[in-house]
């Protein structure tokens, strides 16, 4: 039995399927790219460490912990990561205090670079990250810093702006940072205890053996700390970075379903209209012996062809759109070099869009099977005014859902990449 609808008459449905598939692929790719970037950043923060030593919740590592871990069997080297926290007193400008991290002065290498000014080299000098500099802070200005929101402020001079790379911090690089020398950190009253220790294994030492050796050494020295594999910390930090970007991620995850709903409404409306206009042709088919099953099969074959063709075109458009958005910087903090296009993502989008098409066509297909053969003789079809009112109501609903989808798309592209959130331990 021939297909009920030709490609020319189903162009509107084809476009709807293509747009749905494109936006579903786009949201999946952007989400996968963000996950890849966060995982890469978490891995870079560990360097080449095999095991990570972290303090227990609410405690600090002992200053002797680095020496003890270095002496453990199977340890080739230990890197100490020092981190403090301070409050920026903005009472004179924005009228409040802001929490920020204090790190050692890094060497401009890898992804870390000196944007402006110079590196601090003595007490009373600090450098800031771009996120701090954006808050009306410039090289040469003085900043009031506090150990806690109610303490008396200490003044330091900003001598440079440093863009941090993931290799120098365990947090999102978009966070606020202050970089200070050991003398300045001491003047600010910050602890000199390491926040984390990164240990490398000697050749031939497995990760599990290194963990056991480090744990035994810490216990033997009466030092209380947690010992983790590098892969565990990568997963934890990537997950925490994902929590910070939860708003953007949530909007992207909502985008796909909204697009599918909009496409389903448009497809159902289009097929209902076209099948109603072809009621006489359906009646002729019934007159020459076509059964209800054959009529429904013909409609579903047309829908399947529309779904597959539209999904394939839409998936390609989605990949192109995601690549353009990643390279344009519209999604803040997303780097094009981490663009991730998985074959499974494309296949899933094609399947989902095709399924949405078939589900949307089920009701029009059932209506087509109820067309009487007498219509071919009488020429009487459904009331055009009734069809028009139905199409207007459905189209209005489609417009409302489409506007919601566009709003979500806009928010997904312009939402800030970093948001303060509660941190999951350990980091």
Rosetta blueprint (number, residue, H / E / L):
1 X L
2 X L
3 X L
4 X L
5 X L
6 X L
7 X L
8 X L
9 X L
10 X L
11 X H
12 X H
13 X H
14 X H
15 X H
16 X H
17 X H
18 X H
19 X H
20 X H
21 X H
22 X H
23 X H
24 X H
25 X H
26 X H
27 X H
28 X H
29 X H
30 X H
31 X H
32 X H
33 X H
34 X H
35 X H
36 X H
37 X H
38 X H
39 X H
40 X H
41 X H
42 X H
43 X H
44 X H
45 X H
46 X H
47 X L
48 X L
49 X L
50 X L
51 X E
52 X E
53 X E
54 X E
55 X L
56 X L
57 X L
58 X L
59 X L
60 X L
61 X L
62 X L
63 X L
64 X L
65 X H
66 X H
67 X H
68 X H
69 X H
70 X H
71 X L
72 X L
73 X L
74 X L
75 X E
76 X E
77 X E
78 X E
79 X E
80 X E
81 X E
82 X L
83 X E
84 X E
85 X E
86 X E
87 X E
88 X E
89 X E
90 X L
91 X L
92 X L
93 X L
94 X L
95 X L
96 X L
97 X E
98 X E
99 X E
100 X E
101 X E
102 X E
103 X E
104 X E
105 X L
106 X L
107 X L
108 X L
109 X L
110 X L
111 X L
112 X L
113 X E
114 X E
115 X E
116 X E
117 X E
118 X L
119 X L
120 X L
121 X L
122 X L
123 X L
124 X L
125 X E
126 X E
127 X E
128 X E
129 X L
130 X H
131 X H
132 X H
133 X H
134 X L
135 X L
136 X L
137 X L
138 X L
139 X L
140 X L
141 X L
142 X E
143 X E
144 X E
145 X E
146 X E
147 X L
148 X L
149 X L
150 X L
151 X L
152 X L
153 X L
154 X E
155 X E
156 X E
157 X E
158 X E
159 X E
160 X E
161 X E
162 X E
163 X E
164 X L
165 X L
166 X H
167 X H
168 X H
169 X L
170 X L
171 X L
172 X L
173 X L
174 X L
175 X L
176 X L
177 X E
178 X E
179 X E
180 X E
181 X L
182 X H
183 X H
184 X H
185 X H
186 X H
187 X H
188 X L
189 X L
190 X L
191 X L
192 X L
193 X L
194 X L
195 X L
196 X E
197 X E
198 X E
199 X E
200 X E
201 X E
202 X L
203 X L
204 X L
205 X L
206 X L
207 X H
208 X H
209 X H
210 X H
211 X H
212 X H
213 X H
214 X H
215 X H
216 X H
217 X H
218 X H
219 X H
220 X H
221 X L
222 X L
223 X L
224 X L
225 X L
226 X E
227 X E
228 X E
229 X E
230 X H
231 X H
232 X H
233 X H
234 X H
235 X H
236 X H
237 X H
238 X H
239 X H
240 X H
241 X H
242 X H
243 X H
244 X H
245 X L
246 X H
247 X H
248 X H
249 X H
250 X H
251 X H
252 X H
253 X H
254 X H
255 X H
256 X H
257 X H
258 X H
259 X H
260 X H
261 X H
262 X H
263 X H
264 X H
265 X H
266 X H
267 X H
268 X H
269 X H
270 X H
271 X H
272 X H
273 X H
274 X H
275 X H
276 X H
277 X H
278 X L
279 X H
280 X H
281 X H
282 X H
283 X H
284 X H
285 X H
286 X H
287 X H
288 X L
289 X L
290 X L
291 X L
292 X H
293 X H
294 X H
295 X H
296 X H
297 X H
298 X H
299 X H
300 X H
301 X H
302 X H
303 X H
304 X H
305 X H
306 X H
307 X H
308 X H
309 X H
310 X H
311 X H
312 X H
313 X H
314 X H
315 X H
316 X H
317 X H
318 X H
319 X H
320 X H
321 X H
322 X H
323 X H
324 X H
325 X H
326 X H
327 X H
328 X H
329 X L
330 X L
331 X L
332 X L
333 X L
334 X L
335 X L
336 X H
337 X H
338 X H
339 X L
340 X L
341 X L
342 X L
343 X H
344 X H
345 X H
346 X H
347 X H
348 X H
349 X H
350 X H
351 X H
352 X H
353 X H
354 X H
355 X H
356 X H
357 X H
358 X H
359 X H
360 X H
361 X H
362 X H
363 X H
364 X H
365 X H
366 X H
367 X H
368 X H
369 X H
370 X L
371 X L
372 X L
373 X L
374 X L
375 X H
376 X H
377 X H
378 X H
379 X L
380 X L
381 X L
382 X L
383 X L
384 X H
385 X H
386 X H
387 X H
388 X H
389 X H
390 X H
391 X H
392 X H
393 X H
394 X H
395 X H
396 X H
397 X H
398 X H
399 X H
400 X H
401 X H
402 X H
403 X H
404 X H
405 X H
406 X H
407 X H
408 X H
409 X H
410 X H
411 X H
412 X H
413 X H
414 X H
415 X L
416 X L
417 X L
418 X L
419 X L
420 X L
421 X L
422 X L
423 X L
424 X L
425 X L
426 X L
427 X L
